[in-house]
Amino acid sequence: MLGNYGATIDFANASLQRQGIDKSVNDLISEMKSGKVDALFFMDGANPAWDIPRAEEFATLSKKVKLKVSFSTVPNETAAICDYVTPTHHFLESWGDAQPKKGYYSLIQPTISPLFDTRQTEVSLLTWAKSAAIDAASEQPALDYLMKHWETSVFPTQSRFAIFRAFWDNCLHDGIYEAPLALTSVPSFNGDVQKAASQVRKPVQNALEISFFETVNMGGGQYANNPWLSELADPVSRTSWGNYLAVPVKWEGGNKISSLNNINPREIYGEADIVDLEVNGTKQAVTAVRQFGQLEDTVGLAIGYGRTVTGYMGKALGNNVGTNVYPWLSVDAQGNTQYYATKVKVSDPIDKEDLFACVQYHHAMGVTGKDPKSGETLNVDEKTSMTIGSGYQGGIVDRSIIYKGNLDELSELVHHVEEKRAEAAELNSKTLYPINEFVDNVYSQGHWWAMHIDLNACIGCGACSVACMAENNVPVVGKREVGRHHEMSWLRIDRYFFGEYENPNTVYQPMMCQHCDNAPCENVCPVAATPHSSEGLNQMTYNRCIGTRYCANNCPYKVRRFNWLDYTKADMFAINEPTISNESLPFGADNLTRMVLNPDVTVRSRGVIEKCSFCVQRLQEGKLTAKKEGRALQDNDVRTACQTACPTGAIVFGDRNNKSGDLSKKLDNPLNYIVLEEIGVRSSVNYTAKVVNRSENLDA
């Protein structure tokens, strides 16, 4: 009807991803029931004994199968019911290839040697099949098999190289090979549009509906053994360590469920209502949260939680982090999994969860304010999920935290940002500190490091936060400590809503140490543990810190973290004494555990403050590399961990003194501003105001 065939739909470059079919799994269960299956082999990552609607039935019927083999690299529910577990290599230890799009061939090559006594899945299958392609004397049979396949199947599709070895080396260097595509005729559409439209499900009138969805950190549950991802707060609900039932703000059926957004955040301290959720006659207790943007008469719950068999993290936590919702999923007549249900009941609160891990109210930068409509004083900070009022100020208090506007009022937004920044500059000029003189005489002489974050590009995925934890050895503290406001993440992503609460706009704001040139944390440290460098970095000297926490209390951005506990057991010397027996190795003493730590970054001990360092270890590495090569360091030579991980390029790090660098170009944007600029701390992080292109007519 739209004429997309041959225009926007290109069959010559068809995507070959996501070709799994739910019906095939259901057909397998039927064959298992009839006794037609003699052997089952489960690839790494496949876990049908847990992550399908008929998981319990699958596990029961698997007893009829004579041979069950799992290639899983970590414990899971399916491996637990198998006769043999033959772990495969990690993908960073493996050879392989892929064709994500028609004609696009990508190579997978190992970056490290195997850590364990494992064998690649493909090699195991070829060995057991007694394939002639396997040479017992070969040190890398997977590579040999892969090269033979490319020589016979891929090499003939090109004419650039005369010999295969040259072609192979070039593809290995590039990592991808694009084969010339043959012309394909555009197929004609012969389907019945009306029949297809009739299959679209209509909502049931006056009925509560639940939707099941994946979160960015847990997926379908395959990442349940990764503590970094479990501790990462969900970008929408800002909760961690579990899945929580999202209920609408306006919903008559849930009036007794407390709305955390109307309670003083200093009084909730990690409490939330627990309700009984019944779906298709099956009832479980879940924790409920109010969620702006959740449609009235609908609720939502994430899949991927409630695992019963995981690795070391699962053992430490007793497994069962969250609620397993897969039994609530259904299968339609065509064998497709349905990620919704209509036979839903939500009870009134039956209990309170004391260890509710929601970081939305932690480390707030605002205080109280007045409702611009009623004039009533509200004891809610600016991170309370909604921005009240129509002004550009961030939150319900007039502070420069979030600037926002619509595209059709862009000129007014630019004028407003300029006006507010001018007011802040005038206010900051009334100071006894010779800030400008220090900038002219010190920072202008060498590097002056800074960062720019585009709020229009940030999607709140959390990749930067996880990358920061991995790069800087940031400890994971667990659900109880998160509920007590003790999370250690150096980079948090604040989430703000504005507009109508039923259909709001969203702003994600990455917030880390702002490396203020007039840093209030430096003035109050009694032992000079947090000095300022000549390059504009707010530094931390860990072995000088005595844990007074004056700096954290004096930080307006609340980005400093205190080590409340000995997360690495580094202070427990008796436990960390080396032993001869491998069974009694102390925590963190084995090489495998230590591989998770970055050797270029200090592992902090209990009782000290830590925070973002602008990845100073990467700056030092860049300086040493430039010195070795006999050249000056360029700001583009150094990329922070958060910048490297950002999928949208929202974060740019660089040298303000390099006027031709990427950072300087970003800083010229008239929509740029500094958070809390009016308090005169002179932050080194700039943000771009949020601009939405939304029609008010559609809202009406």
N, C-alpha and C positions, 0 to 999 in steps of 0.2 A: 504493500500500500504506500509506503514511503519512498520506494524506488532506491533502496539501499544496496541491492544486489549489483556488484560491479562498481559501486561508488564508495560507500563507507565500509561495506563488507567485502573483504578481499580473500577469496578462497585460495589464492596462490600462496599466501602467507598465513595459513590457518594455524591457530594456536593448538598445540598438542598437550596442553596442561589440563589438569583436573579431569581426567578421563575415567575416574572411578565411577561405578554405577552401583547404587544401593541394591538394586534388584539382584545383582550377582551374588551378594552376600546372603540375601534371603533364599536364593536358589540353593546355595551351598548348605544352609541349615536344613532345607527340605531333603537334600540328598543324604546328609548325615543321619537324618531321622529314618530314612529308608535303608540305611546300611550300605550305601553305594560308595562311601569314601573310605579308602584304605590308609591314606597317609595325608598329613597336613604339614606344610612348611610355612612358618610365619616370618616374614621379612622384618628387619629391625624397624620398629615404629608401629607395626601392626599390632593392635591390642583388642581383637573382637570379643574377648571374654569380659570386657569392661565398657568399651566406648561405642556400643551399638544398642538400639532399643531392646533387642532380644539377647542381650549378653548372658543372662542367667541360663536361658535355654541353650545357648551355644555351649556354655561350659558343661552343662549336663550331658548334652549329646556327644561332646567330644570323647566321652568315655567309651563310645562305640568305635572310635577310630583307633586302629591298631598302632599307628606310628604318628607321633606328634613331635615336631622339632621346631624350636624357636631360635632365631638368629639375633635376638635382642641383646643390646649392649648393657642394658640396665634392667633390674628386676621389674616385672609388671605382672598383671593378673593373668595374662595368657601364658607367659613363660612358667607360671606356677602350676599350670595344669598340663604342661608338656612332659613327654618322656625324656627328652634330651634338650639341653640348652647349649648351643654352640655359638658363642658370641662372635659377631663379625667385627671387622675393623671399624674404627671411627672414620667418618668421611674425610677427615684431615689425614688419615693414614692410608687412603684407598686410591686405586686407579678406577677410572670409569668414564663414561660419556653420557651425553643427554642431547635430546633434540626438542627443545622447548617450543620451537616454531618450525613449521615445515621448511626444510632447507637450511636451518641454522643448527650446526653441530657444535656442541661445547664439550671441552675436555675437563675431566676431574683428575687432578694429580695430587699425590701426597705431599704434605709439607713437613711431616715428622715421621720418624720410624715408629712402628707399633709399640705401645707402652706395655701391652700385656701379651700373653700367649694366645692370640686370637688369629682367626683366618677369615679372609674376605668371603662373603656369601657366595659370590660367583665361582670362586675357586673351589669351595666346598661342594657345590652342586655339580661342577664339572668332574671333580675327583670321584664323587660317589657314583656318577653316571659312567665312570671309566672312559671319559672322552679322550680321544686321540690328541685333542688340542692341548692337553696338560702334559708338560714335560716334568717328570719327577726331579730332574737335575736342575731345573730352572730356579733361580732365586726369586724371581718375580713373575710367577705364572699369570697373574692377572694382567700385567703389562704385555706379556707376550701374546696372550689371547686378544687383547684390545688392539694391538698393532696389526695382527693378522686380519682382524675384522675390518679395520679401516683400510687396509691394503686391498681387500677384495670388494668392499662395499662403497667406501667413500672416495678413495683415490681415483677411480675411473670417472667420477663426476666432474673433474677439473682438467684443464689442459695447460696450466701454467708451469707445472713441474714435470720433468721427464722421468725422474726416479722417485720412488716412494719415500726414501729416507729424507730427502730435501723437503718434500711435502709435509711429512710428519713433524720434522723439526720446526718448520714454520708454523704449523698449527699449534704445536706445543708452546711455542713462544707467544703467539697471539692469544691462545686460550680458546679461540672460537674459529670456526670455518663456515663461511657462507657459500653454499653451493648455488650455482646458477639455476634458476627456476624455469621450468618449461611452462609455456603458455597454457593456461587452463581456461576452458570455456566457462562462462558464467552460467551456473545452473538456473533454471527457471523455478519459480515457487509454485508448487501445485497443492499446497495445503489449504485447509478450510479455516479461514480467519475467524468466522463466526463460531465454529465449533471450538476453536481454541479459546476464544473469549468466554464461552459458556463454562469452561473449566475453572475460571477464576473464582476463588472462594469468596463468598459474600459473608460479611460479619453477622454473627448471630445477634439478634436484637435483645437488648436488656440482659446480656450475659457477660460474665467476666472471662477474659481471655488472657492466657499467659504465653509469652514468647521466650524461646530458649536461644541464646546467642553465645558466640565466642568472645572472649576478651583478648586484648592485644598481648597480654603477658602470658596467659595460660593456654590459649588455643583450645584444642579439643581435649586437653589433659596430658599431652605428651611432654609438657615442660614442668610437671608437678614435682620433679626431683631437683629443680633449679631454685635455690633459695633466693637468688637475686630477683628472679621473676616473681616469686611468691611475695616478696616484700615490696615490689614495685606497686605503687598505688594505681588503681584503675583510673584512667583519665577522666571518666564521667562521674562516677560515684565517689572517687578519692578514697576508696577502701582497699585493704590488702588482707592477705592471709585468709581468704575465703570468698565465697559467693554470697551475695546478699539480695534479697527480694526487693526489687525496685517497685515502689507503689506511687501512684500519682499524687501530686500535691492537692489537687481538687478531686476528691473521690468520697462519695457518701458512705461507701462500704468500708472505709478504713479510717473513719474519723477518730477512733480511739488509739490509732497508731501515732505515737508521738512524732512531731515534726522537729527534727533537730535544728532546722533553720529558724525556728521561733524561740529557741532556748539560748540563754546566755552560754556561750561556748566555754566560759570559765567554770561552769557548773556541771557540764555533762560528763567530763572525764571518762570517756570511753564507755558509755552506756547506750544501748539500743533495745528496742522491743523485739522479743521473740514471739512469733506467731506460728500456728499450725497451718501448713499449706497442704491442701488436698487436691490432687490431680488424678482424674479418672479412678477415683476410689482409693488411691494410695496416699497416705498422710505422712508428712515429715515436718519436723520443727525447723524453721529457718528464721534468720534475723532479717528484719524489714527496715528499709530506709526510704525516706521520701526522696523522690527524684523529679526535678524540674524537667519538663519536656516529655514526661511519660504520659501517654494518652489516657484520658479518663476511661475507666472501666477496663483497663489493661494493666497487667503486671509483667515483670520480666525477671529472669533468673539465668545466670551464666552457667554454661556447661564446663566440663573439664576439672571439676573439683570433687572431693570425696573419694580420692583414690585409696585403695586398701593395700596395695602392694607397690611400694616404690623403693628407692635406694636408701642411702644413709640418712637423708633428711627426713624421709618418711618414718624410719625407725626412731629417730630422735624425737619426732613430734607425735609418735603413736599413730601415724597415718590419719586418714579421715579429716583432712583440712578442708572444711566446707561440706557441701551437700552434693551427693551424686544425683543428677537429674536425668541420666540416661534412661532409667526405667520408666520415666514419665513420657518419653518420646514415643510416637506411634509410627506405624507403617501403613501407607495407603494401599489401594488395590493394585497399583502398578509396581509396588515394592519400593517406593521412595520414602525415605525417612521424613517425617513431618516435625518441624521444629516449632510447634505451637500446640496448644490444647484449649478446649472450650469448656470442659467439665471441671471447673476450678472453684475452690472455696478457700477463702482466707479468713481465719478466725480473728477474734480480738486478741490483744496481747496476753500471752500466758506466762511470760517471764521476762527478765531483763538479762541481756548479755553484758557481763561486767568487763570483758576484755575486748570490747568493740574497737577494732583497728581501723579508724577513719582519721585521716590526716588533714581533713579540710580545715579544721580549726586550730591546727598546730602552727606555731611560729607566725601568728598573725601580725600584720604591720599596722592595723588600724585600731581605733578605739571605739567610742560610741558616736552616734549622730542622730539627727532628727529626720523624720519622715517629711519630705518636702510638701506632702499633701495635707497631712493632719497636724504636723508640728510636734508629734509625739516623739519623745526620746526613746531610741531603740538600743538595747544593750546587745547589739550584734555587730561584729566587725565586718570589714569590707569583703572578706572571703566567705560570706555566708551564702554563697551560691547565686544571689541575685543582686544586681545593682539597682537601687531604688532611685527613681527620678529620671528626668530626661536629659540632664546635663552631661557634659563630657567627663566630669570628674570620676575617678575610680572609686566605687563603693558609695556608701551613704555619707561619708565624710569627704570634704573637699580637699583631697590629697592627690598628688600626681602619681598615682599607681597605675591606672589604666586610662588611656585616652582612646576614644572610639567615636565612630560616626559612619553615616551612610555615604555611598559614593556620590549621590546627588547633592550632598552638602559638603563636599570635599574642601572647597575653598574656605567655608566657615570653620571646618576642623583645623585646617592649616593656620588660620588666623588665631583660633583659640589656643593652639599649642604654642604659637609664637608669643601670644599675650601672657600666658601662664609662665613661660620660661623667662620672659622679660621681668615679670614680677619676682620670680625666684632669684634672678641675677641681681636685682636691686636690693632684695632682702639680704642676700649673701655678701653684698659689698660692705655691709656694716659689721666688720669683724676686726679684731685685734691681730689676727694671725696674718703674716705676710705671704698668703698663698700664691698670689700672682708672681711675686718676686721669686719664690721658690721654683715655680714652674718655668719661668724664664731662664733661671740660672742653672737648674739641675736637669729637669725632665727634657728640656729642649736639646741637651747636649748629646744624648745617645738614644737608646730605645725608650719608648713610652707605650707600654703594652695596654691594649684595651680590647673590648669585645662589642659586637653589635648583634642584636637579636631582632629578627623581623617577626612581629606577632601575627602578621598576615600569612606567614609561611609555616609557623609552628602548628602541628596537628596534635600535639599532646601525646605522642606515641610512647614516650618514655625511653627511647633508645639512648638518648644522651645521658639520662640518669643511670642506666645500667652500665653504660660504657665508663662513666665516671667511677662507679663502684669497682669495676674490674681493673681499671687503670691505676687507681689510687689505694687499693687494698682497704676499701671501706667495709667494715664488718656488717654482717646481717644480725639483727638483734632479736627477731622473732615477734610473734603477735602480741605477747604480753607487754613487752617493752614499747612496741609501737603504740599500743593503747595508752601507755603512760607518757606519751609525747617524747620518747627517748630514741626515736629513729635516728640513724647516723648518716643518712644520705647527704652528700655535700651539695647536690643539685636537686632541688625539688621543682615540680611543675605546678604552679598555682593555677587553679581553674576558676574563671569568673563567668557568670551568666549576666546578660542584660536584655531588656525587652520584656515581652510577655512571658509569664512563668509557664504557660502551657506550651509555648513554642519559642524558646529563647534563642538568642545568639550566644555563642561561646567564645571566650578568649582564653588561650593557654599562654602562661607566662613563665618560662624557665627562670628560676631565681637561685643564684649562687652568690658567693662572696663577691661584692661589687668592687673590691680593691680600691677603696676610697682614698683619694689623695689628701683628704682631711679626715682620716679615719677616727671615729670616736672610740673604737676599741683599743687603739694604741695608747691613748692618753691615760687610760685607767689601769693598765697592767703594772703591777708593783715590781715585776722582775724583768720587764722589757722582753717578754717572750714573743711579742707580736710587733716587730719593727716594720719600717717601710723601706723599700729598696730604692735606689736611684733610678730604677726603670719603672717605677710606679706600681710595684707589686706589694701587696699586704702579706707579709711573710709570717711563718710560724716556726719558732725554735722549740721543738717538742721537749728537749731535755732541760729547758729552762722553766717550762710551764709548771706551776704548782697547783693548778686547778681551782683558782679562786672564782672563776666564771664571771668576773667583773666585765670582761670583754663581751661575753655572750649577752649579758644584761644590758650593755650599752650599745649593742648593735641594733640599729633601727630596722634592718632587713631580716633579722633573726635567722642568720645563715651559719652560725657557729655551732658546732656539736661537741658535746662533752662525753667522754668515755666513762660511763657509769660503771661498767663491768669489765672484767678482764677477758675480753672476747677470744683472745688467742692463748690464754693461760700462760702468757709470757712471764708473769710475775710469780707464778707458782713454781719456784725453782726445784723443789723436791720432786714434783711430778715431771718436770722437764729434764731431769738428769738422764743422760743416755744409758741404755741398757743393752745387754747382749742378746736377749731373746727377742725375736721379731714380734711375738705376741704381746710384749709389754712395752712397745714403743710409745713414748708420750705423745700427746696431742700435738700435731704439727711437726713432729720430728721425722716423719717418713717423707721421702722425696715426692711421692704423688700428691700429698696434701700441700706441700710447699710449692708445687707447680702452679697453683692458683694465684700465688702472690707475685706481684711485680717487683723484681729485685732492685729496680731503680727508685723505689718509693719506700720510705720508712714505715715499718709496722708500729703503730702507736700503742702505748701501754695504758693501763687504767689510770684515770685521774687527770688526763690532759685534754685540752681543747684542740680540735682540728677543724679544718674547713677547706674550701676550694683554694688551690694554689695557682690557678691558670696553667696547670700542668707544667710546673717549673722544671721538672725533670726533662721534659721534651724541649724546653727552651735551652737547657744546658747542653742537651745532645745536639741541637741545631748549631749552637755556638762552636762546639768541638768539631763538628763536621765542617763548618765553614772555615775554621782555623786550619784544619788539616788540608783543605783544598785551597788555602791561600786567598780567601775572598771575604767580603763583608757578609754578615748575616742579613738575609732578607726576611721580612715578616711572613712572606708566603712559604718560607722553608719550614715553618713550625705550625702545626695544626693540633689543637687541643683534642682530647679524647671525645668530648661532647660534639665538637665540630665535625670530627671524622665520622661519627656515627649518625649524625642527623641526616635523614633520608630526603629532606626538602631543602637543605642548604640554608636553614633559617639562622644558623649561628656562624658568625665570621669573626675570627680572631686575628689580630695583627698589631702593627706598630703605627701609632698615630703620627709619628714624625715622618713616616714614609708617605708623602703626599700622592704618590702614584700607585700605592698598594690597594688591595681590595677593600680593606677596612676604611680607608680615607674616602673612597667612593661611596661607601654605605653611609658614612657619617654626614654626607652632604644633603641627605634627604630632609626636606622641610618638615616631615612628620616625625622626625626623631625627637626623643625626649629622654630624660633621666628620671628614674623612679625616686620619689621623695627628694627632688632637686631643691625644694624650698628649705630643707634643713641644713644645707651647706656642707655636706660631707664630700662632695665632688666625686661621685661614683665614676668608675672607668667603664661601666657597661651602659650602652645606649640601647633603647628599644624604639621600634617603629610603631606608631599608633595603629590600632585595629580599624580597618575599613571594610564594611560589609556592603554588598550590592544586593539589597533586599527591597522588594516592592511592598510598600505599605498597603497597597490595594489588595495584595494577596492575603495579607494578615487580616484585613477587614472581611 
